[in-house]
Amino acid sequence: MIISVASGKGGTGKTLVATSLAISIGAEEKVQILDCDVEEPNDHLFLKPVIAGSEPVCIPVPKVDYTKCTFCGECARVCAFKALAVVPKSVLVFNQLCHGCGACSYLCPEKAISEEGRNMGVVEWGNAGKIEFVQGRLTVGEAMPVPVIRRVKEKIKRDKTAILDVSPGTSCPVVESVRNSDYCLLVTEPTPFGLHDLVLAVETVREIGVPFGVIINRAVSGDTHVHDYCRQEKIPVLLEIPLDREIARIYSEGITLAEGKPEWQANFIDLHNRIKGALHERSRCT
């Protein structure tokens, strides 16, 4: 089973949920945690894994052989990302715009374009106790995290429960991370910004077609706005984590909620069981 943990905005507690869920169910099941927030991965700060291996992530970018090139401009015309421009006696290649699709080399009539790898980041893996750990790190200055996310997701093992810590927001990295998940947990907070961005996240996940539920972090009594929205949209609220000074303290020290307050492990195990129940019910109805 693949469970993605996402949110419409940063700072809602995705990492708190993802790491505590992994630790809580890791005693009973084989678990992976994959940090897909490749621009700012921080699961390692809480799980403290021993890294056993790594590999670079590269995408193919065009390389022009000027002994064959006739400067016909076909490569620039077929590039959907405007990564090439043909000027008199030269082909300008903008590597930062290239998505590595290969159309330019495939359609070049003179076969003057080959491809060479450009490093985008790195994928690392190891173990945090019984939990298998994978994370991606985008190279500083790179603008496209999706290739690194794809390489991280290639490490998913279907015989394990894979928990994906997704980057915040609703942009391409989120779509790529959540796609093909069995279930998505949307973590929010009971603030106007939290609710606004939850609405955007709900619209995104519905468009992707992945079943989902909501977790309210830093919940306070008397604030019903998120509950009212979820009730109206028929979205299950699966767990509430209260606004608690002690939780904030242990989290600031790099300690997961499941370890700092072990009584919470039962709540995360129950959360996992509710997800399995929702998926079973969904498969029964389809």
C-alpha positions in Angstrom: 0.0 0.0 0.0 1.2 3.5 -0.9 0.1 6.3 1.4 1.1 9.9 0.4 1.1 12.6 3.1 0.4 16.0 1.5 -0.8 19.5 2.4 -1.9 22.7 0.6 0.7 24.8 2.5 4.0 24.4 4.3 4.3 24.0 8.1 1.1 22.1 8.7 2.8 19.0 10.1 3.2 16.6 7.1 6.6 15.3 8.4 5.2 14.9 11.9 2.4 12.7 10.5 4.6 10.8 8.0 7.4 9.9 10.4 5.0 9.0 13.3 2.9 6.9 11.1 6.0 5.0 9.9 7.3 4.4 13.4 3.9 3.3 14.8 3.1 0.7 12.2 6.8 -0.3 11.7 6.7 -2.7 14.6 4.0 -4.8 13.0 4.5 -4.3 9.2 7.3 -3.8 6.7 7.5 -0.1 6.2 9.2 2.3 3.8 9.3 6.1 4.2 10.2 8.0 1.1 10.9 11.7 1.4 9.6 13.2 -1.9 10.0 16.8 -0.6 13.3 16.9 -2.6 13.7 20.6 -2.4 13.8 20.5 1.4 13.9 16.9 2.7 13.8 16.7 6.5 12.5 13.3 7.5 16.1 12.3 8.2 16.3 14.9 11.0 13.7 12.8 12.9 14.4 9.3 11.8 18.2 9.6 11.8 18.8 6.8 9.2 22.0 5.1 8.4 22.6 5.9 4.7 23.8 2.8 2.8 23.9 4.0 -0.7 23.2 6.8 -3.2 22.9 7.4 -6.9 22.9 10.6 -9.0 19.8 11.6 -10.9 20.5 12.8 -14.4 18.3 13.8 -17.3 19.5 13.7 -21.0 20.1 17.2 -22.5 21.0 17.9 -26.2 24.5 18.1 -27.4 25.0 19.6 -31.0 27.5 18.2 -33.5 28.3 21.2 -35.6 30.0 19.1 -38.2 26.5 17.8 -39.1 24.2 20.6 -38.1 22.7 22.7 -41.0 20.9 25.1 -38.6 17.6 24.2 -40.1 15.8 25.0 -36.9 13.8 21.8 -36.7 15.0 21.1 -33.1 13.8 24.5 -31.9 10.4 24.0 -33.6 9.7 20.6 -31.9 10.9 21.6 -28.4 7.8 22.2 -26.4 9.8 23.8 -23.6 11.8 26.3 -25.6 15.0 24.9 -24.5 16.7 25.4 -27.9 17.1 28.4 -30.2 18.7 28.5 -33.6 20.6 31.6 -34.6 22.9 32.0 -37.6 25.7 29.4 -37.3 24.8 28.4 -33.7 22.3 26.5 -31.7 21.7 27.8 -28.2 20.8 25.1 -25.6 19.1 26.2 -22.4 19.8 23.2 -20.1 17.7 24.6 -17.3 14.6 24.5 -19.5 15.2 21.1 -20.9 12.9 18.3 -19.7 14.9 15.5 -21.3 12.1 14.4 -23.6 14.5 13.6 -26.5 12.3 15.0 -29.2 15.1 17.2 -30.6 17.6 14.3 -31.1 14.9 12.0 -32.4 13.6 14.4 -35.0 16.8 16.1 -36.1 17.0 15.4 -39.9 20.8 15.5 -39.9 21.2 13.4 -36.7 23.3 16.2 -35.4 22.0 16.1 -31.9 23.0 13.5 -29.3 22.3 13.5 -25.6 24.4 13.8 -22.5 23.5 13.5 -18.9 23.0 16.6 -16.7 23.0 16.0 -12.9 19.7 17.1 -11.2 20.2 15.7 -7.7 20.7 12.5 -5.8 18.7 9.7 -4.3 19.9 8.2 -1.0 18.7 5.1 0.8 19.3 3.3 4.1 17.5 2.2 7.2 16.2 3.8 10.4 15.8 0.8 12.6 13.3 -1.5 11.0 12.1 1.3 8.6 13.5 1.4 5.1 14.4 5.0 4.3 14.7 6.7 0.9 15.1 10.4 0.2 15.8 12.6 -2.8 17.8 15.9 -2.8 17.5 18.4 -5.6 20.7 20.1 -6.6 20.8 23.7 -5.3 19.8 26.0 -8.2 17.9 23.4 -10.1 14.3 24.3 -11.0 12.8 20.9 -11.8 12.3 18.5 -8.8 10.0 16.1 -10.8 12.9 13.9 -12.2 14.3 13.4 -8.7 10.8 12.6 -7.3 10.3 10.0 -10.1 13.6 8.4 -9.2 12.6 8.3 -5.5 9.3 6.6 -6.4 11.2 4.0 -8.4 12.4 2.7 -5.0 8.9 1.9 -3.8 8.4 -1.8 -2.9 4.9 -3.0 -3.3 5.4 -5.7 -0.6 5.8 -3.0 2.0 3.7 -0.1 3.3 5.2 2.9 1.5 4.7 6.3 3.1 5.5 9.3 0.9 6.2 12.6 2.5 5.1 15.1 -0.2 6.2 18.7 -0.8 3.7 21.3 0.2 1.4 23.1 -2.3 -0.5 21.9 -5.3 2.1 22.2 -8.1 3.8 19.7 -10.4 5.9 18.1 -7.6 2.8 17.4 -5.5 0.9 15.9 -8.5 3.9 13.7 -9.4 4.3 12.5 -5.8 0.6 11.7 -5.1 -0.1 10.1 -8.4 -0.5 6.3 -8.2 -0.9 6.4 -4.4 -3.5 4.1 -2.9 -4.5 6.8 -0.4 -3.6 10.4 0.4 -3.6 12.1 3.8 -4.1 15.8 3.6 -2.7 17.6 6.7 -4.1 21.0 7.6 -4.4 23.4 10.4 -7.4 25.3 11.7 -6.5 28.7 10.3 -7.9 30.8 7.5 -4.7 30.1 5.4 -4.9 26.4 6.3 -8.5 26.1 5.2 -7.9 28.1 2.0 -5.0 25.9 1.0 -6.8 22.7 2.1 -9.6 23.5 -0.4 -6.9 23.8 -3.2 -5.3 20.5 -2.1 -8.7 18.7 -2.1 -9.4 19.9 -5.7 -5.9 18.7 -6.8 -6.2 15.3 -5.2 -9.7 14.8 -6.6 -8.4 15.7 -10.1 -5.7 13.0 -9.7 -8.3 10.5 -8.6 -6.7 9.3 -5.4 -9.0 8.6 -2.3 -8.1 10.9 0.6 -8.9 12.0 4.1 -7.9 14.9 6.3 -5.8 15.2 9.4 -6.1 18.4 11.5 -2.9 19.4 13.3 -2.7 22.0 16.1 -6.5 21.5 16.6 -8.2 23.9 19.1 -11.6 23.5 20.6 -14.3 25.7 19.3 -12.9 26.2 15.8 -15.2 24.2 13.5 -14.3 25.7 10.1 -12.3 22.8 8.8 -14.9 20.3 10.2 -17.7 22.2 8.6 -15.9 22.2 5.2 -15.1 18.5 5.4 -18.7 17.7 6.4 -20.0 19.7 3.5 -17.6 18.0 1.1 -18.1 14.5 2.6 -14.4 14.2 3.5 -13.5 12.1 6.5 -11.5 13.7 9.3 -9.3 10.8 10.3 -7.2 12.3 13.1 -6.9 15.5 15.2 -3.6 16.4 16.8 -4.1 19.1 19.4 -2.3 22.4 19.8 0.0 21.3 22.6 3.1 22.9 23.9 4.7 19.6 24.8 4.2 18.3 21.2 5.8 21.4 19.9 8.7 21.1 22.2 9.6 17.5 21.3 9.1 18.2 17.6 11.5 21.2 17.8 14.1 18.8 19.3 13.9 16.5 16.3 11.8 13.8 18.1 8.8 12.3 16.4 5.4 12.4 18.1 5.3 8.6 18.2 8.6 8.5 20.1 8.2 11.6 22.3 4.7 10.6 23.3 4.4 6.8 22.8 0.7 6.8 23.7 0.1 8.4 20.3 1.3 5.3 18.5 -2.1 3.7 19.1 -3.7 6.7 17.3 -1.5 6.3 14.3 -2.1 2.5 14.2 -5.8 3.2 14.3 -5.3 5.8 11.5 -3.6 3.1 9.4 -6.5 0.7 10.1 -9.0 3.3 9.0 -7.2 3.8 5.8 -7.2 0.1 5.1 -10.9 -0.1 5.9 -11.6 2.8 3.5 -9.7 1.1 0.7 -11.4 -2.2 1.4 -14.8 -0.5 1.3 -13.9 1.3 -1.9 -12.8 -1.9 -3.6 -16.0 -3.6 -2.6 -18.1 -0.9 -4.1 -16.3 -0.8 -7.5 
